[in-house]
Amino acid sequence: MSAAEPPVSGESRHSATRHSRGRLAGQVAIVTGGATGIGLGIVRRLLDDGASVLVAALGPEELKRAVGGLPDTAGFAGDLAVPGEADRMVAHALGEFGRLDILVNNAGGGVIRPTLEHTEETLRATIDNNLWTTIRATLAALPPMVERGYGRIVNIGAESVRNGLVDHAIYNAAKGGVHAMCTGLAREFAHAGITVNTVAPSYVQTPEITEALAAGRFGEQYLNVLERATELIPMARPGSVADVAGAVAYLAGPDAGFVTGQAISVNGGSSMG
């Protein structure tokens, strides 16, 4: 069995509703931070490609809004930075679907502000939301993947780690840890048929950002960050949710069986090489 061919497992309570076609037909994914923005776009793309998806979110209300109209999904609400929550999430996915093939570590969100304006609370929140969630979810997902001899782990990193975007130093410390962990895991678990990669987006204008811009909810400092981020992109536009979801779908699928330990930039050219 190669890393490009997931082994077949038994039926699950959701198996009757799964898509019978698509690149990811019959596979099961977990998408953390999957109820909004980039995460929800990834969920929809993986569903379109035939996977069943456990959508993980912080709170039950946003989770209900996200999965209410989506077929082939289950939900999990909890703070993945808290010890034990990621284990509950993976156990829930296995209970609902009977297997786990793909983990997308999308949960994140940092406090973007000048470095010397950070507080102990914002420092901890930025590291917890981005790095600890990824560590704990990965540690929980690896044992069932190792047991089956197959897995795809895709982390959502950040272009700002490479281009030094203004006011992102602490956020970059967290996302840089995500980037760095990827290579070590990729080498360590290659023998088990598991690939580990990172998708590093530049500024992505999510529906939530579009709505906030229209409502004038961003302050001058944050608007300046968005302007600087766009200026760094030769294509002169923010990325889209679909841009990121497409890269994730590639790394989660059979065509990427020989791709591991990589950071794939989805950045409109803001850094190159």
SERO-4910 file (N, C-alpha, C, O; in steps of 0.05 Angstrom, whole numbers):
BEGIN
 pado doro    nc1    nc2    nc3   cac1   cac2   cac3    cc1    cc2    cc3    oc1    oc2    oc3
  Met    A     17    -24      0      0      0      0     18     25      0     34     28     18
  Ser    A     15     42    -19     31     66    -21     17     88     -6     -6     87      1
  Ala    A     33    110     -1     22    133     13      0    147     -3    -15    163      8
  Ala    A     -2    140    -28    -22    153    -45    -49    137    -45    -68    146    -57
  Glu    A    -49    114    -31    -73     97    -32    -82     91     -4    -70     74      9
  Pro    A   -103    105      6   -112     99     33   -125     71     34   -139     63     16
  Pro    A   -119     57     56   -131     30     59   -161     32     63   -171     52     74
  Val    A   -176     12     54   -205     11     58   -211      1     86   -200    -18     95
  Ser    A   -230     15     99   -239      6    125   -269      1    124   -282      4    104
  Gly    A   -280     -7    147   -308    -15    149   -327      8    146   -320     31    145
  Glu    A   -353      0    146   -374     20    144   -376     37    169   -367     28    190
  Ser    A   -388     60    167   -392     78    189   -421     88    188   -435     83    169
  Arg    A   -429    101    210   -456    110    211   -462    131    190   -486    136    183
  His    A   -441    144    178   -445    164    157   -440    153    129   -443    168    110
  Ser    A   -432    128    127   -423    118    101   -444    119     79   -437    122     56
  Ala    A   -469    117     87   -490    117     67   -494    143     52   -504    144     30
  Thr    A   -485    165     65   -488    191     53   -464    201     39   -464    223     28
  Arg    A   -442    186     40   -418    195     28   -420    197     -2   -435    182    -15
  His    A   -404    215    -14   -403    217    -43   -390    191    -53   -371    181    -41
  Ser    A   -399    181    -75   -387    157    -87   -366    163   -107   -352    146   -117
  Arg    A   -363    189   -114   -344    197   -133   -327    220   -122   -333    232   -101
  Gly    A   -305    226   -136   -288    247   -127   -261    237   -118   -257    214   -111
  Arg    A   -241    255   -119   -214    248   -112   -211    238    -84   -193    221    -78
  Leu    A   -229    246    -66   -227    239    -38   -251    221    -30   -258    220     -6
  Ala    A   -263    208    -49   -286    191    -43   -280    171    -21   -260    156    -23
  Gly    A   -297    169     -1   -294    150     20   -275    158     42   -273    145     63
  Gln    A   -261    180     39   -242    189     59   -255    208     80   -276    220     74
  Val    A   -242    210    103   -252    226    125   -231    246    133   -208    240    136
  Ala    A   -240    271    135   -222    293    143   -233    307    168   -257    307    173
  Ile    A   -214    317    183   -220    336    204   -209    363    195   -186    365    187
  Val    A   -226    384    197   -216    411    192   -221    427    217   -244    432    225
  Thr    A   -199    436    230   -202    452    254   -206    481    246   -197    490    225
  Gly    A   -220    496    263   -227    523    256   -244    523    230   -241    541    213
  Gly    A   -261    503    228   -274    498    202   -301    512    199   -315    507    179
  Ala    A   -309    528    218   -336    540    217   -338    567    203   -360    576    197
  Thr    A   -315    579    198   -316    606    186   -292    609    167   -273    593    168
  Gly    A   -293    630    151   -269    639    135   -256    617    119   -270    602    105
  Ile    A   -230    617    120   -214    597    104   -222    569    112   -224    552     94
  Gly    A   -226    564    137   -233    537    146   -259    526    133   -260    504    124
  Leu    A   -279    543    132   -305    535    120   -301    530     90   -314    512     79
  Gly    A   -285    547     77   -279    542     49   -265    516     44   -271    502     24
  Ile    A   -247    508     62   -234    482     60   -253    460     64   -253    440     49
  Val    A   -271    462     84   -291    442     88   -308    437     63   -312    415     54
  Arg    A   -317    459     51   -334    456     27   -318    444      4   -330    428    -12
  Arg    A   -293    451      1   -277    440    -21   -273    410    -17   -275    394    -36
  Leu    A   -267    401      7   -262    373     12   -288    357      9   -288    335     -1
  Leu    A   -311    369     16   -336    356     11   -341    353    -19   -350    332    -28
  Asp    A   -335    374    -34   -339    373    -63   -321    351    -75   -329    339    -96
  Asp    A   -298    346    -63   -280    325    -73   -287    298    -63   -273    278    -69
  Gly    A   -309    295    -48   -319    269    -40   -314    260    -12   -324    239     -4
  Ala    A   -300    276      4   -294    268     32   -318    273     50   -335    289     43
  Ser    A   -318    259     72   -335    267     95   -318    282    114   -294    278    116
  Val    A   -330    302    129   -313    321    144   -325    325    172   -348    329    176
  Leu    A   -307    322    192   -313    331    219   -304    361    220   -280    367    217
  Val    A   -323    378    225   -317    407    227   -313    413    257   -331    409    273
  Ala    A   -290    424    264   -284    431    291   -284    461    294   -273    476    277
  Ala    A   -296    471    316   -298    500    321   -297    504    351   -300    486    367
  Leu    A   -293    529    358   -292    536    387   -319    533    400   -321    522    422
  Gly    A   -340    544    387   -366    545    401   -388    531    386   -386    529    361
  Pro    A   -408    522    400   -430    507    387   -447    524    368   -458    514    348
  Glu    A   -449    550    373   -466    566    356   -455    569    328   -469    565    308
  Glu    A   -429    577    326   -416    579    300   -415    552    286   -417    551    262
  Leu    A   -412    531    302   -412    504    290   -439    498    278   -440    486    256
  Lys    A   -460    504    292   -487    499    282   -492    514    256   -504    503    237
  Arg    A   -483    539    255   -487    554    230   -472    542    207   -481    543    184
  Ala    A   -448    531    213   -431    521    191   -441    495    180   -442    492    155
  Val    A   -448    476    197   -454    449    187   -483    444    183   -491    423    173
  Gly    A   -500    463    190   -529    459    188   -538    450    161   -555    433    159
  Gly    A   -528    462    140   -537    456    113   -518    439     97   -522    435     73
  Leu    A   -497    428    110   -477    413     95   -480    383     99   -482    374    122
  Pro    A   -482    368     78   -483    339     80   -456    327     88   -436    340     85
  Asp    A   -456    302     97   -432    287    102   -413    301    122   -389    298    120
  Thr    A   -425    315    141   -409    328    161   -418    320    189   -441    312    193
  Ala    A   -400    323    208   -406    322    236   -391    345    249   -374    357    237
  Gly    A   -398    352    273   -386    375    286   -374    369    313   -382    349    327
  Phe    A   -355    385    320   -342    383    347   -336    411    356   -324    427    342
  Ala    A   -344    418    381   -339    444    392   -320    441    416   -326    424    434
  Gly    A   -299    456    417   -280    455    439   -255    471    433   -250    477    410
  Asp    A   -241    478    454   -216    494    452   -193    474    450   -185    461    469
  Leu    A   -182    471    426   -161    451    421   -135    458    434   -117    441    435
  Ala    A   -132    482    445   -107    488    460   -108    476    488    -87    475    501
  Val    A   -131    467    497   -134    455    523   -127    426    522   -138    412    505
  Pro    A   -110    416    539   -103    387    539   -128    370    540   -147    375    555
  Gly    A   -128    350    523   -150    330    522   -172    336    502   -185    317    493
  Glu    A   -175    361    494   -197    368    475   -191    356    447   -210    346    434
  Ala    A   -167    357    438   -160    345    412   -165    315    412   -173    304    392
  Asp    A   -159    302    434   -163    273    436   -193    267    434   -201    248    420
  Arg    A   -210    284    447   -239    281    445   -248    285    416   -266    271    406
  Met    A   -236    305    403   -243    310    375   -238    287    357   -255    278    341
  Val    A   -214    275    359   -207    253    342   -225    228    348   -234    214    330
  Ala    A   -230    224    374   -247    202    382   -275    205    370   -288    186    362
  His    A   -284    230    370   -311    236    358   -311    230    328   -330    219    318
  Ala    A   -290    238    314   -288    232    286   -289    203    280   -302    193    262
  Leu    A   -273    187    296   -273    159    292   -299    146    299   -308    127    286
  Gly    A   -313    157    319   -339    146    326   -360    152    305   -377    135    299
  Glu    A   -359    176    292   -378    183    272   -373    170    245   -392    162    231
  Phe    A   -347    168    238   -341    159    210   -325    133    209   -323    121    187
  Gly    A   -313    124    231   -299     99    231   -271    100    221   -257     79    221
  Arg    A   -261    123    213   -233    125    203   -225    154    203   -241    172    207
  Leu    A   -199    159    199   -189    186    195   -166    185    175   -146    172    180
  Asp    A   -169    200    154   -149    201    133   -134    227    132   -110    228    125
  Ile    A   -148    249    137   -138    276    132   -142    294    157   -164    294    168
  Leu    A   -122    308    165   -124    329    186   -115    355    174    -93    357    164
  Val    A   -133    375    174   -125    402    166   -125    419    191   -145    425    203
  Asn    A   -101    428    198    -97    445    222   -100    474    214    -81    488    208
  Asn    A   -125    483    213   -131    510    205   -137    528    229   -135    553    226
  Ala    A   -143    518    252   -150    534    275   -128    554    281   -104    547    281
  Gly    A   -135    579    285   -115    599    290   -128    626    296   -150    627    307
  Gly    A   -113    647    290   -123    673    296   -106    686    318   -108    677    341
  Gly    A    -91    705    311    -74    718    331    -82    747    336    -99    758    322
  Val    A    -70    759    355    -74    787    361    -52    802    345    -28    800    351
  Ile    A    -61    817    325    -42    831    308    -39    859    318    -57    875    317
  Arg    A    -15    865    329     -9    892    339     21    895    341     36    875    341
  Pro    A     31    920    344     59    924    348     70    908    371     56    904    391
  Thr    A     94    898    368    105    879    388    104    889    416     96    875    434
  Leu    A    112    914    420    113    925    448     86    931    459     84    939    483
  Glu    A     65    928    444     38    932    454     25    906    463      2    907    473
  His    A     38    884    459     27    859    468     27    857    498     45    869    512
  Thr    A      8    843    509      6    837    537     10    807    542     12    792    523
  Glu    A     13    799    567     15    771    573     -9    755    561     -6    733    551
  Glu    A    -32    767    563    -57    754    553    -56    751    522    -63    730    512
  Thr    A    -48    772    508    -48    770    479    -25    752    469    -28    739    449
  Leu    A     -3    752    483     19    733    476      9    704    478     13    688    460
  Arg    A     -3    698    501    -12    671    505    -34    663    485    -34    641    475
  Ala    A    -52    681    480    -74    675    461    -63    670    433    -73    651    420
  Thr    A    -43    685    424    -32    681    398    -18    654    395    -21    640    375
  Ile    A     -2    647    416     12    622    415     -8    599    418     -6    579    404
  Asp    A    -27    601    436    -46    580    441    -63    575    415    -65    552    406
  Asn    A    -73    596    404    -92    593    381    -79    581    357    -92    567    341
  Asn    A    -54    587    353    -40    578    328    -22    554    331    -23    535    315
  Leu    A     -5    554    352     15    533    354      5    510    371      7    487    363
  Trp    A     -7    515    395    -16    493    412    -39    478    399    -40    453    402
  Thr    A    -57    492    386    -78    477    373    -67    457    352    -77    435    350
  Thr    A    -48    466    337    -36    449    317    -21    426    329    -23    403    320
  Ile    A     -5    431    350     10    410    363    -10    389    374     -6    365    369
  Arg    A    -30    398    389    -47    379    402    -64    363    382    -68    339    386
  Ala    A    -74    376    362    -91    362    342    -74    341    327    -83    319    321
  Thr    A    -49    348    321    -31    330    307    -24    306    324    -25    283    314
  Leu    A    -18    311    349    -12    288    367    -35    269    370    -32    245    373
  Ala    A    -59    280    370    -83    263    373    -89    248    347    -98    225    349
  Ala    A    -83    259    324    -90    246    299    -69    226    290    -76    207    276
  Leu    A    -44    229    299    -23    211    289    -28    182    296    -24    165    278
  Pro    A    -35    174    320    -38    145    326    -57    130    308    -49    109    298
  Pro    A    -81    139    302    -98    124    284    -87    124    255    -91    105    241
  Met    A    -73    146    247    -61    146    221    -38    126    219    -36    111    200
  Val    A    -22    125    240      1    106    240    -10     77    240      1     60    226
  Glu    A    -32     73    255    -43     46    256    -53     36    229    -50     13    222
  Arg    A    -64     55    213    -74     48    186    -53     49    165    -57     39    143
  Gly    A    -31     62    171     -9     65    151    -15     85    130     -5     83    107
  Tyr    A    -31    105    137    -38    126    117    -47    151    132    -61    149    152
  Gly    A    -40    174    121    -50    199    131    -40    223    116    -18    222    104
  Arg    A    -56    244    116    -49    269    104    -53    291    126    -76    295    135
  Ile    A    -32    304    134    -34    326    152    -26    352    137     -4    354    126
  Val    A    -44    371    137    -40    396    123    -44    419    144    -65    423    154
  Asn    A    -22    434    149    -23    456    167    -28    482    151    -19    485    129
  Ile    A    -43    500    163    -45    527    151    -25    545    166    -28    551    189
  Gly    A     -4    553    151     16    571    161     11    600    154    -12    609    155
  Ala    A     32    614    147     28    643    141     51    653    124     75    648    130
  Glu    A     44    668    103     64    681     86     80    701    102    104    706     97
  Ser    A     68    713    123     82    733    139    107    723    152    124    738    160
  Val    A    108    696    156    132    684    167    156    690    149    179    693    158
  Arg    A    151    691    123    173    696    104    177    725     97    200    734     94
  Asn    A    155    741     96    159    768     86    160    789    108    163    813    102
  Gly    A    157    781    133    160    800    155    139    822    156    146    845    161
  Leu    A    114    815    150     93    835    149     91    851    175     95    840    197
  Val    A     86    877    173     85    895    196     66    885    217     45    875    211
  Asp    A     74    888    243     58    881    266     52    851    269     34    844    284
  His    A     67    834    256     62    806    257     83    790    272     83    765    270
  Ala    A    102    802    286    124    787    297    115    765    316    126    742    314
  Ile    A     97    770    334     88    749    353     72    728    339     75    704    344
  Tyr    A     54    737    321     39    718    305     58    700    289     54    676    286
  Asn    A     80    712    278     99    697    263    114    677    281    122    655    271
  Ala    A    118    683    306    131    664    324    114    639    327    125    617    327
  Ala    A     88    643    328     70    619    329     68    604    303     72    580    302
  Lys    A     63    619    281     61    605    255     88    594    246     89    574    233
  Gly    A    110    607    254    136    597    247    141    570    260    154    552    249
  Gly    A    131    567    285    132    541    298    117    519    283    125    496    281
  Val    A     94    527    271     78    508    255     94    500    230     95    476    223
  His    A    107    520    217    123    513    194    146    494    201    151    475    187
  Ala    A    160    500    223    183    485    231    176    456    239    190    437    233
  Met    A    153    453    253    145    426    262    139    408    238    143    384    239
  Cys    A    130    420    216    122    405    192    145    387    182    141    364    177
  Thr    A    169    398    180    191    383    168    199    360    186    205    338    176
  Gly    A    200    364    212    208    342    230    188    320    229    195    296    229
  Leu    A    162    326    230    141    306    228    142    291    202    138    267    201
  Ala    A    146    306    180    147    293    154    168    272    152    163    250    141
  Arg    A    191    277    162    213    258    162    207    234    181    212    211    174
  Glu    A    197    241    204    193    220    224    172    200    217    174    177    223
  Phe    A    151    210    203    128    192    197    125    184    168    104    173    160
  Ala    A    145    190    152    144    182    124    141    152    121    127    142    103
  His    A    155    137    138    154    108    136    126     97    142    120     74    134
  Ala    A    109    113    155     82    104    162     62    112    141     38    108    146
  Gly    A     71    122    118     52    129     97     38    156    103     16    161     92
  Ile    A     49    172    120     37    198    127     53    221    115     77    222    119
  Thr    A     39    239    101     52    263     92     44    286    109     22    287    119
  Val    A     62    306    113     57    329    129     67    354    114     91    356    107
  Asn    A     49    372    108     56    396     92     42    420    104     24    418    120
  Thr    A     52    443     96     40    469    105     32    485     80     47    487     61
  Val    A      9    497     82      0    517     62      3    544     75     -8    549     97
  Ala    A     18    562     63     24    588     74     11    610     58     23    619     38
  Pro    A    -13    620     66    -26    640     51    -15    668     57     -6    673     80
  Ser    A    -17    686     38    -14    714     43    -41    725     54    -58    709     62
  Tyr    A    -44    751     53    -69    763     62    -92    751     45    -92    753     20
  Val    A   -111    739     58   -135    728     45   -160    744     54   -165    746     78
  Gln    A   -174    754     35   -198    770     42   -222    750     44   -235    743     25
  Thr    A   -226    742     69   -248    723     75   -275    738     74   -275    763     74
  Pro    A   -297    724     73   -323    738     75   -326    754    100   -339    775    100
  Glu    A   -314    745    122   -315    760    147   -301    787    145   -310    807    156
  Ile    A   -277    787    132   -262    811    129   -277    830    110   -278    854    115
  Thr    A   -288    819     89   -304    836     70   -327    850     85   -332    873     80
  Glu    A   -341    835    101   -363    846    116   -354    867    136   -367    888    139
  Ala    A   -332    862    150   -321    882    169   -312    907    155   -316    929    166
  Leu    A   -299    904    132   -291    928    117   -315    945    109   -314    969    111
  Ala    A   -336    932     99   -359    946     90   -373    960    113   -385    982    110
  Ala    A   -371    948    137   -384    960    161   -367    980    175   -375    993    195
  Gly    A   -342    983    166   -323   1002    179   -315    994    207   -311   1011    224
  Arg    A   -312    968    212   -306    959    239   -276    957    245   -268    952    268
  Phe    A   -259    961    225   -230    960    229   -220    987    236   -228   1007    224
  Gly    A   -201    988    255   -188   1013    262   -166   1020    241   -159   1004    224
  Glu    A   -155   1044    244   -135   1053    225   -110   1035    225    -98   1030    204
  Gln    A   -102   1026    249    -78   1009    250    -81    983    234    -63    975    220
  Tyr    A   -104    970    237   -108    945    223   -112    950    193   -103    934    177
  Leu    A   -125    971    186   -127    978    157   -100    982    145    -95    975    122
  Asn    A    -82    994    160    -54    998    150    -41    971    145    -26    968    126
  Val    A    -46    952    163    -34    925    159    -45    913    134    -29    901    118
  Leu    A    -71    915    129    -82    903    104    -71    917     80    -66    904     59
  Glu    A    -67    943     81    -56    958     58    -27    949     53    -20    944     30
  Arg    A    -11    947     74     17    938     70     17    909     59     34    903     42
  Ala    A     -1    892     69     -1    864     59     -8    863     30      4    847     15
  Thr    A    -26    879     21    -33    879     -8    -11    891    -25     -6    881    -47
  Glu    A      3    911    -15     25    923    -30     48    903    -35     62    906    -55
  Leu    A     51    883    -17     72    863    -20     66    842    -42     83    827    -49
  Ile    A     41    842    -52     33    821    -70     35    832    -99     20    850   -106
  Pro    A     52    821   -116     54    830   -144     28    828   -159     24    844   -177
  Met    A     11    809   -153    -15    807   -167    -34    829   -158    -56    831   -169
  Ala    A    -26    845   -138    -41    869   -130    -70    863   -121    -88    879   -125
  Arg    A    -73    840   -108    -99    834    -96    -95    814    -73    -75    800    -72
  Pro    A   -114    814    -55   -113    793    -34   -118    766    -46   -130    763    -68
  Gly    A   -111    745    -32   -119    718    -40   -148    714    -33   -160    729    -19
  Ser    A   -159    692    -44   -186    684    -39   -186    659    -22   -167    644    -22
  Val    A   -209    653     -9   -212    628      5   -208    605    -14   -196    585     -6
  Ala    A   -219    607    -38   -216    585    -57   -187    579    -65   -180    556    -70
  Asp    A   -170    600    -66   -142    597    -72   -129    578    -51   -114    560    -58
  Val    A   -135    583    -26   -123    567     -4   -135    539     -4   -121    519     -1
  Ala    A   -161    537     -7   -175    511     -6   -165    493    -28   -163    469    -24
  Gly    A   -159    504    -51   -149    488    -73   -122    476    -67   -116    453    -74
  Ala    A   -104    491    -54    -78    481    -47    -80    459    -26    -66    439    -27
  Val    A    -98    463     -7   -103    443     14   -113    417      1   -104    395      8
  Ala    A   -133    420    -17   -144    396    -30   -123    380    -45   -123    356    -45
  Tyr    A   -105    394    -58    -83    381    -72    -66    364    -53    -61    341    -58
  Leu    A    -58    377    -31    -40    363    -12    -55    340      2    -42    321     12
  Ala    A    -81    342      5    -97    322     18   -103    298     -1   -113    278      8
  Gly    A    -98    302    -27   -107    282    -46    -86    264    -56    -63    265    -48
  Pro    A    -93    246    -74    -75    225    -84    -52    235   -101    -31    223   -102
  Asp    A    -55    258   -113    -34    269   -130     -9    278   -114     12    282   -126
  Ala    A    -13    282    -88      9    293    -72     22    271    -55     34    277    -34
  Gly    A     20    246    -64     31    224    -48     61    225    -44     71    213    -26
  Phe    A     75    240    -61    105    241    -60    113    269    -51    136    277    -55
  Val    A     95    285    -39    100    312    -30     98    312      0     76    308     11
  Thr    A    120    317     14    119    318     43    141    337     54    162    339     41
  Gly    A    136    349     76    155    367     89    157    394     75    177    408     78
  Gln    A    137    401     60    139    426     43    120    448     55     99    443     66
  Ala    A    129    472     51    112    496     55    105    507     28    122    518     14
  Ile    A     79    505     21     70    514     -5     58    542     -1     38    545     12
  Ser    A     71    561    -14     62    589    -11     39    594    -30     41    588    -54
  Val    A     17    606    -20     -5    614    -36     -7    644    -32    -22    654    -15
  Asn    A      9    660    -47     15    687    -39     16    708    -61     24    730    -56
  Gly    A      7    700    -85      8    720   -107     35    731   -114     38    751   -127
  Gly    A     56    716   -104     84    725   -110     96    743    -90    118    754    -95
  Ser    A     84    746    -66     95    765    -46    123    756    -36    138    773    -27
  Ser    A    128    731    -37    156    721    -34    159    699    -54    140    685    -62
  Met    A    184    696    -63    188    677    -85    213    661    -79    231    669    -65
  Gly    A    214    637    -91    238    620    -89    238    603    -64    257    588    -59
***
